[in-house]
Amino acid sequence: MKTGHAVFGAFALAGLVSIGCTTTAHATSSSMRSQTAPEAQQPAADQVTVPLTDPSKPAVIHVSLVHGSITVRGTNRRDVLVTAHPDVDRPSRSFDPDATGLRRLPQSAGYRVTEENNRVNVSADGPNRAIRFEIEAPRRANLVLKTVNGGDILVENVDGDLDVHNTNGGITLNSVAGSVSALTTNGNVRATLTQVAAQKDMAFASLNGNVDVTLPPSTKANLRLRSDHGDVYTDFDVQLQPQSAPTVQDNARGDGRYRINRTRSVVGTINGGGPEFELRTFNSNVYVRKGADHR
């Protein structure tokens, strides 16, 4: 994992659930209600249990959405439980003369779940309807979670490699362990780590939001911290490195022009240094906090 690169159903209806090592299952809402008012009843949640090919090994869970939120909680399970909350779509604002005298039947988001060799893929059928996923997984799991609009990403009690991307929403990681890349554009990034993976770089970044990370007090890391329009705070004893001299970049065209560049990042080490942890925001603040000792 490299820093600095900051800048996702099954037939649970009528008992038809069939998910195996290479089986793909699709889910849609079983109820189709006429929509005569702006408010339509939300369909009941779908729930499916996904067996893992080898429960003794960590699961790898990929969730990719355009509209919706994602929650993943680590438990003592040896399988993966996916609960889908599809939203009913809203009527189109455009007038359809061909629909005069007809009732509009609302549609809800469909989704699919696949499992192969402990890799569980969860995704929506289309980008136009929102859906919310709540997933219970084994504590030892590697996650790749992505959403764009309409919700936050929450991860709790998971130990593994966490690759989490949002665009218009926040990211919250509670009591996680391992390595993290958590990046969003419009939202806060908040993470509390109980243990960090040895010799793995990590990145936490937002364009328009706070970046607030709590690390175990014994964490050894090289910190690179930056806020373009805010402040940087910590209660760690950071051994700051002296500002490096500006670098001069010659113009390849040989026309005599050149560029001088000097980084604004705060660079330092904690507990003697280690892998690089980058925390960066553009319009808010950066916080690096000393957490409880979980050893």
N, C-alpha and C positions, 0 to 999 in steps of 0.2 A: 504494500500500500504506500503510495507516494503522496506527500503533502503538496500543497500549492496548486492543486488542480480544481479549485473551487469554481468557482467561477472557473401497475405494477398493479361452477355449481354442479354442483352435482345434481342428478335427478334425486332430490330428497322428496320428491312428490310421489304419492301413491306407492311408497316403499321401494321405488326403483333407485337403489344406490348400488353402484358397481364400480369400484375403483381398485385397480390392481397395480402391478408394477409398471405397466405401460398403457394403462387404460386412461382415456380422456373422458371426463363426464361434464356435461353441460347442464346449466341450471337456468330455469326461467320461472317466473311467478305462475302459480297455478290459478290465481283468481284474476278475472278481467272484469272490472266494474265500470259501469257507465259513468262518465264524468260530466255532470251537468252543472257543477259549481267549481270555482277555482281550487277548492280544497278537495283532494282525493285521499281516500284512506290508504295508508301505507300497507303493502303486503307483509304477511308474516315472514319472519326471518327463516332462512334455510340453514340447515346444519348438517354437516357431513364429517365423518371420521375417516381419516386417510391413514391406512397402515403403511409403515415404513418397510422397505425391503430388508434392512438390517438394523433393528432397533438398538443394537449395541454400539452403533456408530452415530456420529452427530448428523442431524438433519441439515439439509441446505434448503432454505425457503426463499423463493423469489415471488414478490408481489409487485405487480405493475398496474397502475391506474392512471386515467386522465382526470376523472371526477370522483372524488371520494376520499375517505380517511382509512388509516391502517393502524390496528393495534395488535401487537404480538406480546404474549405473556409466556414466560418460561414456567413450566410446572414439572411434576414428577411423571408425566405421561411418557409412554413409549410409542405413541402415535401422534398425529397432528389433527386437531379439531378445528375446522373452519366454519365459522358462523357468518353468513352473508345477510346484510340488511339492505336490500335494494330500495331505491327511492322511485316513486312514481314520477314519470316525466310531466312537465308542464305543457299546456296547450301551446301550439304555435301562435305567435302574434299575427301572422299573416292570415288574411281572409281567403278561404277556399270556397269559391262559388259552387264547385262540384259536390261539396259536403252539405249543402243546404238541406235542412230537414232530417239530417242524420245525426245520431248520437256518436260522440267521440269515445272510443274505448281506450283507457290509459294503458300504457305499456311500462313495464319496469325493466331494470337492467338485468341482462343475463350475464353469466360468468362461466368460467371453466376451471377445473382443478385437475392436474395430472401429477403422477408420482412415478419416478423411475430411478432406481438405485439411490434411494434416500433423498433425491431432489424433488421437492414439491413446488410446482408452479401454479400460481393463482393469478388470474387476470380477468378483466371484464371483456364481454363480447364486443362492445363497441364504445366509442369515446363520448357519446352524446348523453348518456344517462348515468347518474351518480349511484355509487354503491359504497357501503361501509363494511369493511372486513374486520372481524375480531377473531384472532387465531390463538389457540393454546398449543404450545409446542414443548418438546423436551428442553430442559435448561441448556444443554449443550447443543447449540445450533448456530449455523452461519446464516446471516440474513442479507438479502438484497431487496430493499424496499424503495419504491418510487411512486410518487403521486404528483399531480400538477395543480389541480384546482379542487376547492371544496372541502378541505379537511387537513387535519394534523396527522402526524405519525407519532405513535407512542410505543415504546419498547420497555418491558420490565422483566428483570430477573433472567436475563439471557446471557450465556457465556459463549463467546465465539467471535468471529469476524463480522462486524456490523457495517454494512455499506448502505447509507440511508440518504435519500435525496428527496427534497420537496421543492416546490416552486412558490406557491401562494399559500403557505401554511407553516406552522412551527414544527419543530422536532424536539421530543422529550425522551430521554433515555434514563430510566430509573434503575439503580442497583444492577448495572450491567458490568460484565467483565470481558477482557479480551482486547481487541483492537477496534477502533472506530474511525469511520469517515462519515461525517454528518454535515451536509451542505444544503442550504436553502437560500432562496432569494428574498422573499417577503415573509419574515417570521423570526421568532427567537429559536436559538439552539441551546437546549439545556441538557446537560449530561452529568450523571453521578456514577462514577466507576468505583467498584469495590476492589478490583484488581486489574492491572494492565498487563498485556501480553509483552513478553520479553523481546526486545530488539525489533519492535514493529512501530513504524511511524504512524502518526494519527493526525487527522485534520478536522477542524470544526470551523465552519464559516457561514456567515450570513451577509447579505447586502444591506437589508433594512431590518435589523433586529439585533438584540443582545446575544452575545455568545458567552454562556455561563457554564463552566466546567469544574466539577469537583473531582479531585484525584486523591488516591491514598497518600498519606503523609510520607511514605517511604519511596514514592515514585522517583525514579532516576530518568531525567529527560533533558533534552535541549529544547528550550522554548523559543518560539518565534511568534511574537504577539504584535497585533497591529489594529488600530482603529483610525480611520481617516478623519472622521468628524466626531470622535468621542474620546473616552479615556480608557486606560488599562489599569486594573486593580488585581492585587493578589495578597494572600497572607503567607505564602511560601517565602523562604529565604532564597531569593534569586541572586545568583552570582552573575551580574550583568557583564556582558562583553563590551569592550570599547567599540564605539562606532567605527566601522571600516571607512577607509578613505574613499572618496568618490572615484568611480570608475569612468574612464574616458573611452568612448566608442568612436573610432574613426569611421568616416563615411567611405563605403566601398567604392564609390564613384571617383574618389580622389579629387573632389572639387573644393577641398579645404574645410568643409563643414564637419562638425563633430558634435557629440552629445555627451553631457556629463550627467551621471546617474548616481544618486545616493539614496539607499533604502531608508524608510521611516520606521521600520520594524524595531521593536524592542527585542533584543536577542540576549539570552542568558541560560544558565543551567540551574537545575535543582538536584540536590543530593549527588553532586559530582557529574551529572550529565548522563545522557543515554540516547535513545532514538529521538527523532525530531517530532515535536508536537507543535502544530501550527494552529493558532486561534486568531481569526480575523473577521472584522466587520467593517462596513463602510460608514454607516450612519448612526451607530449606537456604541455601546460599551463592551469591553471584554473583561470577564472576571475569571480568575483561576483561584479556586478555593482548595484548602487543605481539609480533606474529609476525615472520617473516623478510620482508625487502624483495624482492619478486618483480619489481620494475621492470627 
